[in-house]
Amino acid sequence: MTDSSPPARKDKHLPDFAERLTPGAAPLANALPRVEGDPRFQAEMPREVRASAEKRLAALEKVFAELQAEAQLIVGGARRDLALHAVPQNGTRLRGQSYHLYARPDGRQFFSLLAPAEYAQIDTAVRYEGHYRLEYDGSWRRLDADDAADRVRHAPPVRGPHFELTEERP
């Protein structure tokens, strides 16, 4: 009769955590979330190995938090884009075109091609809300000077040395 038990480990001071925490589990399937709080992990592992594992888990936690923050920015931008797509406008919207957002005294918003100085001559009761461009991917980009952070976020990455251009002198 053959023995179906796993072969004996050579280094008994290094336990197979996935197997010990959940018998029959695949390695690392259930170990990572539970390793740090397991008293057997802290008692049996050499200090260096435990420190290394905790350091790597902390790095993963930081990356996960950054990804969550980025996902929330994306969702927030998508909600803003959906709200702006619902704002009425006379005429057809063209991608790449910029539009000015206004609000009537009752709170209803609308887009116009007229700049604030031009629209103020027609109707002084409306409130200017911002200047937006409909991007080619369907998103909206705010173009106002007070939204510099949005422009920085959409700017291409800066690489290489930078030189200031000056006028050539004869």
N, C-alpha and C positions, 0 to 999 in steps of 0.2 A: 504494500500500500504506500502510495507516495504522499509526502507531506505537502500540503498546500499553503503552509505558512510562509511569509516572506523570509528571505535569507537574513541571517543575523547581521547587524551593522557592525563594522569594524570599530568606528568611533562612537562609543556609547554615550559620551558626554555631549554629542550634538544630536538632539532628538529630531525626529521628523514631525514638525509641528502640525502640518495639515493632517497627517495620519492620527496624531495623538488627540487633536481637538475634535475632529470629526472622522471616526473610523471609516475607511473605505473611500474617503474623499480624494479628489485629484490634488496633487501638490499645489499649494497656494490658493486653492479654490475658496477656502473659508478662513485661512490663517491670517491674512493681512489685517482685516478689521479687528481681530480679536487678540493678536499677538501682544500688543502693547499692554493690555490690561490683564493678561494671563500671569498669575504669580509664578507658575512653573517656568515661564519664559525668563522672568527676571532672576529666578534663583539658579537655573541650570546653565544659562548662557554666559560665556565670558563677557566681561565688561565691554571690551572693544567691539565685539560682534553686536551686542545690544545697542551700543552707541551708534554704530554704523547703520543698523536697521532703523533706529529711531530718527536718525538724521535724514535718511532717504524717505521715510514716511512723512516727515515734516516738509521736505521739499515737494513731495507729491501733494500734500495738503495745500501748500502755497500756490502751486500751479492750478489746482482745482479751484481755489478761491478766485484767482485771476481769470480763469475761464468763466466762472459764474458771473463775475462783474462784467466781462465782455459780452456775455450772452444777454445780460440785462440792458446794456447799452443798445444792442442790436434790436431787442424787443421794443425798447422805448422809441427808437428811431422808426421802427415799422409802425408803431401806433400813431406817431406823429404824421408819418406819410399817409396812412389811411385816413386820418382826420383831414389832412389837407386835400386829399383826392375827393373828399365829400363836399368841399367848399364850392359853391356855385360860381360860374363865370359865364359871361356872354361870349360866345364864340368857341372855337375849338382850341384845346390846349395842344401845344406843339412841344415835343421834347427838345431840350436845349434852349428854350425861350424862358425869359425871366418875367415874373409877375409880381405885382404889389398886392399885399393883403390888407383889406380894410374891414372895419366893423361899423355897422350902423348903430344908432343910439339904442335900438332894442336888442343889440347883441349879435344879430345875424352877421356872419362874415361873407365876404365875396372877394374874388380876385379881379384885378384890372390891369391893363397894360399901361395905364397912366401913372406917372410918377406923382409923389405927394404934392409937389408944387403945382403941377397941372391939375390934379384932382381938387385941390383947395379952391381953385377958381370956379369949379362947377358946383361943389357941395362942401360946405364947411362943417356940416353936422357929423360927418364920418370921422372915425379915428384910424390913423395909420397903424398897422400891426406888424409890418415887416416886408422885406423884399426876398423873394424866393425864386429859385430856378428849378424847373422840372428837368431832372437828369435823364439821360438816355436809358438808364435801367429802371425808370419809373419812380425813383426816390426823389425827395425834395431836398434842396440844399439852401440854407439861409445865407443870404449875401450881405446882410447888414454889417456895418463896421463894429457894432456892439457884440457880434457873435464871432469873435476872432478864434475862439476855441474850436468851433466847427470847421473853420477853414484850415486850422492846423491839423485837425484829425483827418481831413481829406487830402492834405498836401502829400505829394510823393516823398518817399524817404530821401534824406539828404546823404549823399555819399561823396567821398573824395575831397580834395582841397578846394577852397573857395577863394575866388579872387574878386575884388571890387572893380567893376568896369568904370573907366574914366574916359573922358573925351580925349581924343588925340589932339595934340597941339602941333601946329605946322612948324 
